[in-house]
Amino acid sequence: MHDITLFGEVRCHKTRFYQSALEERGLAYELAEVDKDPRAAVRLTKLAGSADKFPTFQIKGRKLRNPKLPELEKELARAGLYDPGLIHEERAQRFVRHMAPSDAFVSYVWQGDRMILTHIEVDPSFRGSGLGARFAAEVFEEIETRSHEIRLTCPFLRKVGGTRANWRKKFNLGD
């Protein structure tokens, strides 16, 4: 039994696209060929209402129909099957790490050409585990070489930022 099942047909370009995407990420999966395997067609019908609704993924029991690649990566990450790394969502003004039970993120706003990191959120089930500090450090490592000014208004981010001299200097935290 695989954690990832891709329902589709090899002659379908989208099915082949998803196969390549999974293989590039080194992920094991089952290809359920609905045109060649009647059992696969029945399984897809039970999952999606019709054997014609492909490509469709079943990822650890959850259905995902014809996703865009970032959406697929997000679902794989939330299922604990793939780590796409830190994601910068510029339009949403946040840095995100997809995970279960909920995504971790650091949000920011712009004041002119100054980036203000305003908030960090990690699922409460991780309190005390150090995940918040590790995530903040990951964000800081991503942004510390940027040429624009960066300020931290979130008390937790300021606390983590104060742990390294280079961050104290970059974020103007003083000594």
C-alpha positions in Angstrom: 0.0 0.0 0.0 1.4 3.4 -1.0 0.8 6.7 0.8 0.4 8.3 -2.7 -1.8 7.0 -5.4 -2.1 8.8 -8.8 -5.2 7.8 -10.7 -4.8 8.5 -14.4 -3.9 7.3 -17.8 -0.4 7.1 -19.2 -1.6 8.7 -22.5 -2.8 11.8 -20.5 -0.1 14.5 -20.5 -1.2 15.7 -17.0 -0.8 12.2 -15.6 2.7 12.0 -17.1 3.5 15.5 -15.7 2.5 14.4 -12.2 4.5 11.2 -12.6 7.6 13.2 -13.4 7.0 15.6 -10.5 6.7 12.7 -8.0 9.8 11.0 -9.5 11.8 14.2 -9.4 11.1 14.5 -5.7 12.0 10.8 -5.1 8.5 9.9 -4.0 7.2 6.3 -4.2 3.6 6.1 -5.6 1.1 3.8 -7.1 0.0 4.6 -10.6 -3.6 3.4 -10.8 -4.3 3.3 -14.6 -8.0 3.7 -14.9 -8.0 2.8 -18.6 -6.2 -0.5 -18.1 -7.3 -1.7 -14.7 -11.0 -2.0 -13.9 -10.3 -2.1 -10.2 -8.5 1.2 -10.5 -11.5 2.6 -12.3 -13.8 1.4 -9.5 -11.5 2.9 -6.8 -11.5 6.3 -8.6 -15.3 6.2 -9.0 -15.7 5.6 -5.2 -13.2 8.4 -4.5 -14.2 11.0 -7.0 -17.7 10.0 -8.3 -16.5 8.9 -11.8 -13.6 7.0 -13.4 -13.3 10.0 -15.8 -12.1 12.4 -13.1 -8.4 12.1 -13.5 -5.7 12.9 -12.8 -6.6 12.6 -9.1 -4.4 11.9 -6.2 -5.1 10.0 -3.0 -2.5 11.1 -0.5 -2.8 9.3 2.8 -6.5 8.8 2.2 -7.2 12.4 1.1 -8.4 13.2 -2.4 -6.7 15.9 -4.5 -7.9 16.5 -8.0 -5.7 18.0 -10.7 -3.7 20.3 -8.5 -1.2 23.0 -9.4 2.3 21.9 -8.5 2.5 24.2 -5.4 -0.8 22.8 -4.1 0.5 19.2 -4.6 3.7 20.1 -2.7 1.7 21.6 0.1 -0.5 18.5 0.5 2.6 16.2 0.3 4.3 18.3 3.0 1.2 18.3 5.2 1.1 14.5 4.9 4.7 14.4 6.0 5.9 12.9 2.7 7.9 15.7 1.2 9.7 18.9 2.4 9.5 21.7 -0.1 11.5 23.9 2.3 10.8 27.4 3.4 8.4 29.1 1.0 8.2 32.9 0.5 4.7 33.9 -0.3 5.4 37.5 -1.5 1.7 38.4 -2.3 0.6 37.2 1.2 3.7 38.8 2.8 4.8 35.8 4.7 7.3 33.0 4.9 5.7 29.6 5.3 6.6 26.0 6.1 3.9 23.6 5.3 3.3 21.0 8.0 0.6 19.2 9.9 -1.6 19.9 11.8 -1.2 23.5 10.5 1.3 25.5 8.6 3.9 27.6 10.4 4.4 31.2 9.2 6.2 34.5 9.8 4.2 37.4 8.5 5.6 40.8 7.6 4.6 44.2 6.2 6.5 46.8 4.3 7.1 50.4 5.5 8.7 52.0 2.5 11.7 49.8 1.8 11.8 48.5 5.3 10.6 44.9 6.0 8.9 44.6 9.4 8.5 41.0 10.7 5.3 41.3 12.8 4.2 37.8 13.8 5.2 34.1 14.0 2.7 31.4 14.2 3.4 27.7 14.9 0.7 25.2 15.9 0.1 25.2 19.7 0.8 21.4 19.8 4.5 22.3 19.2 4.8 24.6 22.1 8.0 24.0 24.1 9.5 21.8 21.4 11.9 24.4 20.0 10.2 24.3 16.6 9.2 28.0 16.7 12.8 29.1 17.4 14.1 26.7 14.6 11.6 28.1 12.2 12.4 31.7 13.1 16.1 30.9 12.6 15.3 29.4 9.2 13.5 32.6 8.2 16.4 34.8 9.5 19.0 32.8 7.6 16.9 33.3 4.4 16.7 37.1 4.8 19.8 38.2 6.7 21.8 38.9 3.5 19.1 41.1 1.9 20.2 44.6 1.4 17.0 46.3 2.7 16.5 47.2 6.4 14.6 44.6 8.5 13.0 45.2 11.8 11.3 42.7 14.2 8.2 43.8 16.2 7.1 40.4 17.4 8.5 39.7 20.9 9.3 36.1 20.1 11.1 37.0 16.9 13.1 39.6 18.8 14.1 37.0 21.4 15.3 34.6 18.8 17.0 37.4 16.8 19.0 38.4 19.9 20.7 35.0 20.0 23.3 35.7 17.3 25.5 38.8 16.9 24.9 39.0 13.2 21.1 39.0 13.6 21.3 41.6 16.4 23.2 43.8 14.0 21.0 43.1 11.0 17.8 43.6 12.9 19.2 46.6 14.9 18.5 44.9 18.3 21.5 46.3 20.1 23.6 44.3 22.6 
